[in-house]
Amino acid sequence: MHLEHKINGNISPDTVWIVEATKLHPGGGYLCYNIAQKNPIFSSWKALQRDTLGGGDYDFDYLDDLESFFYLISYFCFAYTGPGPANLLPESSWPSHLSRWASQPKRPDSINEKAKLLLHGNGFGFRKAPQYFGGFALDDLLGQLCGHLQSGVRRVRELGRRRTPREILEDSAVDYERFLDSIDQTIVILESMERNNATQELLKTHINPLYYTSRWVI
């Protein structure tokens, strides 16, 4: 999206397709446009305010897409214990924020919870993500992504005016790079673990894995 300067506006499990990487498609996935009805569970809080509560003439930008990716990653981390529908957890076991967004995404209090997380939160806390998906490493990733979103939102609020197209492009380059760097670092950690055994050691020693990856490289 960043390279093509496009805003998707509808990122959800229905529009993100993960496939096996090949020589022709080394990325291993696709982001599809306009193939599914918009899912409010994964919509940004500003988009929901505009569409549901009548929040003025807000224009979508790249931060809405990054926020939706954050919710999508959170959903897969907390709603499943493994691949496939058989491993879907009941909503009662999800973090309270995520459960509320999933069950009543258009309620004003659900929208306000999203806004609160993006403005003042730090992710979902620790020891929440199932070990199959990386446990502590994924908790830490979500905290970092939440922080990147907060920096982007804060930058816009402090500016106090609409950004120019050039400013949006410059800001998007910074925010996309931060998102991707955090994801890439976490992938390195996960690839260096044997079924996430190293995550258990990190939990015992309280070491932040994103700054000590070299210790776990096999």
C-alpha positions in Angstrom: 0.0 0.0 0.0 2.8 2.4 1.0 4.7 1.8 -2.2 1.6 2.2 -4.4 0.3 5.2 -2.4 -3.0 3.5 -1.9 -5.5 3.5 1.0 -7.3 0.2 1.3 -9.9 1.2 3.9 -11.2 -2.3 4.4 -8.5 -4.5 6.0 -9.9 -7.6 7.6 -9.5 -11.4 7.5 -11.6 -11.3 4.3 -9.2 -9.0 2.4 -5.8 -10.2 3.7 -4.9 -13.5 2.0 -1.9 -15.5 3.2 -0.5 -18.1 0.8 2.6 -20.2 0.5 5.5 -18.1 -0.8 6.8 -19.0 -4.3 9.4 -17.6 -6.7 6.6 -15.8 -8.6 5.1 -14.5 -5.4 7.8 -14.3 -2.7 5.7 -12.2 -0.4 3.4 -15.1 0.5 0.3 -13.0 0.6 -2.1 -10.6 -1.0 -4.1 -7.5 0.1 -7.3 -7.4 -1.8 -9.5 -4.3 -2.6 -13.3 -4.1 -2.7 -14.0 -7.8 -2.4 -15.9 -7.8 0.9 -18.3 -5.7 2.9 -16.4 -3.5 5.4 -16.1 -5.3 8.8 -16.4 -2.7 11.6 -14.5 -4.9 14.0 -11.3 -4.0 12.2 -12.2 -0.4 11.4 -10.2 2.5 12.9 -11.8 4.5 15.7 -11.9 7.7 13.6 -13.6 5.8 10.7 -16.2 4.4 13.1 -16.8 7.8 14.6 -17.4 9.2 11.2 -19.6 6.4 9.8 -21.4 5.5 13.0 -21.5 8.6 15.2 -21.4 11.2 12.5 -17.9 12.4 13.2 -17.7 15.1 10.5 -15.7 15.2 7.3 -12.8 13.0 8.4 -10.8 11.7 5.4 -9.3 8.2 5.5 -5.5 8.0 5.4 -2.7 5.5 5.9 -3.0 5.6 9.7 -6.5 4.0 9.4 -5.0 1.1 7.5 -2.2 0.6 10.0 -4.7 0.7 12.8 -6.7 -2.0 11.1 -3.6 -4.1 10.7 -3.0 -3.7 14.4 -6.5 -5.0 15.1 -6.1 -7.9 12.6 -2.9 -9.1 14.2 -4.4 -8.7 17.7 -7.4 -10.8 16.6 -5.3 -13.7 15.3 -3.0 -13.5 18.4 -5.8 -13.7 21.0 -8.8 -15.3 19.3 -7.0 -18.5 18.2 -4.7 -21.1 19.9 -3.6 -22.5 16.5 -4.6 -22.6 12.8 -8.1 -23.4 11.7 -11.7 -22.8 13.1 -11.3 -25.7 15.6 -8.8 -23.6 17.5 -11.0 -20.5 17.8 -11.4 -19.5 21.5 -14.7 -18.3 23.0 -15.0 -14.5 23.1 -15.2 -14.6 26.9 -11.5 -15.6 27.0 -10.3 -12.8 24.8 -8.9 -9.5 26.3 -11.8 -7.4 27.3 -11.1 -4.7 24.7 -11.0 -7.1 21.8 -14.1 -9.0 23.0 -16.1 -5.8 23.2 -15.0 -4.6 19.7 -15.9 -8.0 18.3 -19.3 -8.4 19.9 -20.5 -4.7 19.6 -18.1 -2.9 17.3 -20.5 0.1 16.6 -21.5 0.9 20.1 -20.2 4.3 21.3 -18.4 2.8 24.3 -16.6 0.3 22.0 -15.5 3.1 19.7 -14.3 5.1 22.7 -12.3 2.1 24.0 -10.5 2.0 20.7 -9.7 5.7 20.9 -8.5 5.4 24.5 -6.2 2.5 23.5 -4.7 4.5 20.6 -4.3 7.7 22.6 -3.3 6.5 26.0 -2.8 2.7 26.0 0.1 0.4 25.6 -1.3 -2.6 23.8 -3.0 -5.5 25.6 -0.4 -6.2 28.3 1.8 -9.3 28.6 1.2 -13.1 28.9 -1.9 -12.8 26.8 -1.0 -14.2 23.4 -1.0 -18.1 23.0 2.3 -19.8 22.9 1.6 -21.2 19.5 1.8 -17.7 18.0 4.8 -16.6 20.0 3.6 -15.7 23.5 5.6 -12.9 25.0 7.2 -11.9 21.7 3.8 -11.2 20.2 2.6 -9.4 23.3 5.7 -7.1 22.9 5.1 -6.7 19.2 1.5 -5.5 19.8 2.8 -3.0 22.4 5.3 -1.6 19.9 2.7 -1.3 17.1 0.3 0.4 19.5 3.2 2.9 20.3 3.9 3.5 16.6 0.2 4.3 16.0 0.1 6.6 19.0 3.1 8.5 17.7 1.4 9.0 14.3 -1.9 10.1 15.9 -0.1 12.5 18.2 1.9 14.0 15.3 -1.3 14.8 13.5 -3.1 16.2 16.6 -0.1 18.4 17.5 0.0 19.8 14.0 -3.5 21.3 14.4 -4.4 21.4 10.7 -4.8 19.2 7.7 -1.6 17.8 6.4 -0.5 18.5 2.8 -0.2 15.5 0.4 3.5 15.8 0.7 3.4 15.7 4.5 1.2 12.7 4.4 3.7 10.8 2.1 6.6 11.8 4.3 4.8 10.7 7.5 3.6 7.5 6.0 7.2 6.5 5.1 8.2 6.9 8.7 5.3 5.1 10.2 5.3 2.2 7.7 9.0 1.7 8.3 8.5 1.6 12.1 5.7 -0.9 11.7 7.6 -3.2 9.4 10.8 -3.0 11.4 9.0 -4.2 14.5 7.3 -7.0 12.6 10.6 -8.0 11.0 12.4 -8.1 14.3 9.7 -10.3 15.8 9.8 -12.7 12.8 13.6 -13.1 13.5 12.8 -14.0 17.1 10.1 -16.5 16.2 12.2 -18.1 13.6 15.0 -18.6 16.1 12.7 -20.5 18.5 11.9 -24.1 18.6 8.1 -24.1 19.0 8.6 -21.0 21.1 10.6 -22.8 23.8 12.8 -19.7 24.1 9.8 -17.6 24.9 9.4 -19.5 28.2 13.0 -18.7 29.1 12.4 -15.0 28.3 9.3 -15.0 30.6 11.4 -16.4 33.4 14.2 -13.9 33.0 12.0 -10.9 32.0 14.3 -10.1 29.1 12.8 -8.1 26.3 13.4 -10.3 23.2 13.4 -7.5 20.7 16.7 -6.3 22.1 18.4 -9.6 22.7 17.7 -11.6 19.5 21.3 -12.6 19.0 21.2 -14.8 22.2 18.5 -17.0 20.6 19.7 -17.4 17.1 20.1 -21.1 16.3 
